[in-house]
Amino acid sequence: MFQNIENLPADPILGLNQTFQQDANPEKINLSVGVYQNAQGHTPIFSAVKKAEQQLIDSQLTKTYAPQAGDPSFLANISKLLVGNELVSALGDRLAAVMTPGGCGALRMGAELLVSTGFSGNVWVSDPTWANHFPLLQSAGLSLKTYRYYDSSLNGVNFPNMLEDLEQIPSGDVVLLHGCCHNPTGADITAAQWDQVVEVLKARNLVPFIDVAYQGFGQGLDEDAYGVRLAMSKLPEVLVANSCSKNFGLYRERTGSIMIVSATAEQTKAAQSHVLAAARRCYSMSPYHGGGIVGHLLSDTALTQEWKNELNSVRERMNRLRLGLAEGLNQAQSKINFDFVANSSGMFCYLGIPKQDVLTLRSEFAIYLLESTRINVAGLSEENLPVIVERVSEVISR
């Protein structure tokens, strides 16, 4: 059976990380890995998460399945965190959520829901978008097309182009939007631009599918939820894929949710039933541990505040490093103005240098970033920042 299959190439991001691990250069620097790292290069466990986890373990009396839709405390609290207490109350039973295996599971369950409706249109994604959006959605049977978003000549969002493309999308199609901290570019649209986008979606009867993987990593928990809350308050149908990997540091616990807003409570209930049926086909029951931790943490006022303080520290650290990189590069050379790096949001940004310079940094200095020039800002540190500034400046000035 297996004699005729060939090895597939490694995932571009995961494969580059494997190459980094095998590099014997003691001064190697990894700016490609997609996880938060502290100053020591470790991905820490939030103190509040650790406490919530221990309390959860100590209080557990069984390891039987959670309800198929997920832990009720997790679903209620994560909905309030992202959607906000007032809007959750206002939407009532028009809003439903299902716990999923991470944000990827949420995206896939959203795709399965669209397929189950008989949807035959296109899902429109930003150019560029997170690379895994394509296999996650296409493998469910969806067709993907792109709308213009990032303009390398501007080192930022070309919003007029984006809006022009959205205004041409056929009625009834789906538009995938990054809720905040756009991956891979780090370039977000503003609140005022969200207002315009939602108006276009409403006028053209387009359904937003919003991917929220970094709430709290951009401007703040509430600020980063602006687009989601606006869409849910203005539009009859909204899908949201939410991940707890970054803002709770629960990468390996695979904790996420798919949220559904429909025009009526009856439609939402039916949509949720199709998500549950798809989940049963794909993985049967969602893992509980991560959702249990988040649900417990967000039910405890003291733990919630401790977690918010830690999350604020993480965001502030990344902002300091981002600013330090931009200022350092601007001082060290005059070929490229790197102010756009300082203005980026979240864990990633484009460095905007030629592909050949990316390869030179890798081969000569063991500095690893993706060929798209995406870097993980959290891969910077006070220790390696001067080295990176010096070597990037040297390469682009040649």
Secondary structure, 3 states (H helix, E strand, C coil): CCCCCCCCCCCHHHHHHHHHHHCCCCCCEECCCCCCCCCCCCCCCCHHHHHHHHHHHHHCCCCCCCCCCCCHHHHHHHHHHHHCHHHHHHHHHHEEEEEEEHHHHHHHHHHHHHHHCCCCCEEEEEECCCCCHHHHHHCCCCEEEEEECEECCCCEECHHHHHHHHCCCCCCCEEEEECCCCCCCCCCCCHHHHHHHHHHHHHCCCEEEEEECCCCCCCCHHHHCHHHHHHHHHCCCEEEEEECCCCCCCHHHCEEEEEEECCCHHHHHHHHHHHHHHHHHHCCCCCCHHHHHHHHHHCCHHHHHHHHHHHHHHHHHHHHHHHHHHHHHHHHCCCCCCHHHHCCCCCEEECCCCHHHHHHHHHHHCEECCCCCEEEHHHCCCCCHHHHHHHHHHHHCC
